[in-house]
Amino acid sequence: MFGSNEKGKLGINSWEEIINEPMLIEAFLKRKIQNVSFGYQHTLILTEESKLYGCGEGTSLGINTKKDRYLPI
């Protein structure tokens, strides 16, 4: 993924705010992604196994924390 990485929403374990070149998300090297949805400060990733992952602003992910997630959880 690439583009705005504000709050870690690209899930690439980087604190850089802008990513100019596509980067792999290592957590998904062995998983097939079915769908990706981008929000204002978060990203949701659905795998073919129907597992949902999120990264970015903690309050946007609905995980009861304000801590931003720079890796998919």
Backbone as CSV, one residue per row, in Angstrom:
resi,resn,N_x,N_y,N_z,CA_x,CA_y,CA_z,C_x,C_y,C_z
1,MET,0.839,-1.166,0.000,0.000,0.000,0.000,0.890,1.237,0.000
2,PHE,0.315,2.359,-0.371,1.051,3.617,-0.328,0.073,4.772,-0.237
3,GLY,0.598,5.937,0.053,-0.223,7.133,0.219,-0.083,7.673,1.624
4,SER,-1.163,8.234,2.149,-1.138,8.787,3.501,-1.064,7.659,4.521
5,ASN,-0.113,7.761,5.425,0.060,6.771,6.483,-0.255,7.387,7.846
6,GLU,-1.080,8.433,7.845,-1.438,9.103,9.089,-2.028,8.103,10.065
7,LYS,-1.552,8.136,11.303,-1.999,7.243,12.384,-1.661,5.781,12.110
8,GLY,-0.780,5.519,11.122,-0.385,4.141,10.814,-1.399,3.376,9.995
9,LYS,-2.287,4.083,9.301,-3.401,3.409,8.643,-3.017,2.488,7.492
10,LEU,-1.766,2.505,7.046,-1.355,1.569,5.992,-0.909,0.213,6.548
11,GLY,-0.673,0.141,7.841,-0.309,-1.142,8.453,1.058,-1.665,8.087
12,ILE,1.976,-0.760,7.757,3.309,-1.186,7.310,4.366,-1.023,8.393
13,ASN,3.949,-0.789,9.620,4.855,-0.640,10.762,5.836,0.513,10.567
14,SER,5.333,1.636,10.054,6.151,2.814,9.829,5.419,4.033,10.377
15,TRP,6.189,4.980,10.908,5.610,6.213,11.433,5.695,7.337,10.411
16,GLU,6.248,7.057,9.232,6.295,8.073,8.179,4.872,8.407,7.757
17,GLU,4.586,9.692,7.560,3.212,10.092,7.241,2.843,9.901,5.778
18,ILE,3.807,9.970,4.875,3.530,9.776,3.451,4.441,8.664,2.921
19,ILE,3.845,7.693,2.270,4.591,6.605,1.633,4.383,6.764,0.132
20,ASN,5.466,7.018,-0.601,5.368,7.324,-2.028,5.436,6.117,-2.943
21,GLU,5.922,4.989,-2.448,6.044,3.796,-3.278,5.281,2.647,-2.637
22,PRO,4.673,1.785,-3.437,3.932,0.649,-2.866,4.814,-0.205,-1.959
23,MET,4.247,-0.624,-0.827,4.959,-1.472,0.131,4.067,-2.656,0.485
24,LEU,4.686,-3.806,0.672,3.957,-4.994,1.103,3.651,-4.914,2.585
25,ILE,2.537,-5.469,2.965,2.225,-5.632,4.378,2.625,-7.056,4.719
26,GLU,3.722,-7.204,5.452,4.289,-8.517,5.723,3.303,-9.461,6.409
27,ALA,2.391,-8.925,7.192,1.418,-9.768,7.897,0.519,-10.529,6.921
28,PHE,0.467,-10.101,5.662,-0.436,-10.737,4.696,0.291,-11.481,3.576
29,LEU,1.566,-11.731,3.746,2.303,-12.450,2.707,1.753,-13.857,2.479
30,LYS,1.220,-14.496,3.514,0.708,-15.867,3.390,-0.819,-15.917,3.463
31,ARG,-1.465,-14.768,3.345,-2.928,-14.712,3.387,-3.442,-14.081,2.101
32,LYS,-4.591,-14.525,1.648,-5.207,-13.926,0.467,-6.218,-12.879,0.920
33,ILE,-6.057,-11.684,0.397,-6.933,-10.575,0.757,-8.128,-10.558,-0.189
34,GLN,-9.305,-10.463,0.392,-10.536,-10.415,-0.388,-11.000,-8.983,-0.623
35,ASN,-10.838,-8.123,0.402,-11.329,-6.761,0.281,-10.542,-5.836,1.209
36,VAL,-10.399,-4.583,0.807,-9.747,-3.562,1.618,-10.651,-2.329,1.606
37,SER,-10.849,-1.757,2.788,-11.669,-0.554,2.907,-10.873,0.501,3.659
38,PHE,-10.758,1.682,3.053,-9.985,2.769,3.644,-10.911,3.800,4.261
39,GLY,-10.642,4.149,5.506,-11.364,5.224,6.170,-10.473,6.444,6.263
40,TYR,-10.941,7.460,6.965,-10.186,8.703,7.087,-8.833,8.477,7.757
41,GLN,-8.796,7.711,8.864,-7.532,7.447,9.557,-7.383,5.980,9.940
42,HIS,-7.988,5.099,9.164,-7.864,3.670,9.445,-8.101,2.864,8.169
43,THR,-7.716,1.604,8.207,-7.925,0.677,7.099,-8.431,-0.637,7.666
44,LEU,-9.402,-1.244,6.984,-9.893,-2.568,7.343,-9.568,-3.515,6.198
45,ILE,-9.096,-4.717,6.553,-8.663,-5.700,5.563,-9.374,-7.012,5.854
46,LEU,-10.076,-7.538,4.851,-10.795,-8.796,4.984,-10.079,-9.862,4.179
47,THR,-9.784,-11.000,4.819,-9.109,-12.093,4.124,-10.137,-13.091,3.582
48,GLU,-9.677,-13.989,2.713,-10.561,-15.032,2.177,-11.069,-15.963,3.268
49,GLU,-10.366,-16.015,4.399,-10.798,-16.851,5.527,-11.830,-16.127,6.392
50,SER,-12.323,-14.980,5.916,-13.311,-14.143,6.613,-12.792,-13.577,7.931
51,LYS,-11.488,-13.356,8.017,-10.905,-12.694,9.182,-10.732,-11.222,8.856
52,LEU,-11.135,-10.378,9.802,-11.068,-8.939,9.611,-9.917,-8.358,10.425
53,TYR,-9.085,-7.569,9.783,-7.950,-6.915,10.430,-8.105,-5.411,10.256
54,GLY,-7.545,-4.663,11.191,-7.592,-3.219,11.094,-6.284,-2.602,11.539
55,CYS,-6.007,-1.415,11.018,-4.829,-0.662,11.442,-5.157,0.825,11.314
56,GLY,-4.434,1.627,12.071,-4.646,3.067,12.065,-5.093,3.573,13.419
57,GLU,-5.936,4.589,13.398,-6.386,5.241,14.624,-7.196,4.278,15.493
58,GLY,-6.731,4.080,16.723,-7.368,3.125,17.640,-8.839,3.385,17.873
59,THR,-9.232,4.644,18.022,-10.645,4.935,18.277,-11.511,4.651,17.053
60,SER,-10.953,4.691,15.862,-11.707,4.372,14.643,-11.885,2.869,14.462
61,LEU,-11.028,2.084,15.101,-11.075,0.631,14.933,-12.078,-0.043,15.861
62,GLY,-12.604,0.701,16.819,-13.578,0.124,17.741,-12.985,-0.890,18.694
63,ILE,-11.730,-0.672,19.110,-11.045,-1.633,19.984,-10.861,-1.092,21.400
64,ASN,-11.616,-0.053,21.724,-11.631,0.496,23.086,-10.257,0.994,23.548
65,THR,-9.532,1.652,22.658,-8.249,2.248,23.002,-8.002,3.453,22.106
66,LYS,-7.217,4.376,22.590,-6.822,5.526,21.783,-5.475,5.287,21.111
67,LYS,-4.848,4.156,21.397,-3.528,3.855,20.836,-3.637,3.518,19.358
68,ASP,-2.858,4.214,18.536,-2.843,3.938,17.105,-2.121,2.623,16.839
69,ARG,-2.565,1.922,15.814,-2.002,0.608,15.463,-1.276,0.704,14.126
70,TYR,0.044,0.510,14.167,0.869,0.615,12.972,1.055,-0.738,12.281
71,LEU,0.521,-1.782,12.883,0.479,-3.122,12.285,-0.962,-3.606,12.364
72,PRO,-1.412,-4.406,11.413,-2.787,-4.920,11.464,-3.026,-5.761,12.722
73,ILE,-4.200,-5.576,13.329,-4.583,-6.392,14.480,-5.888,-7.099,14.176
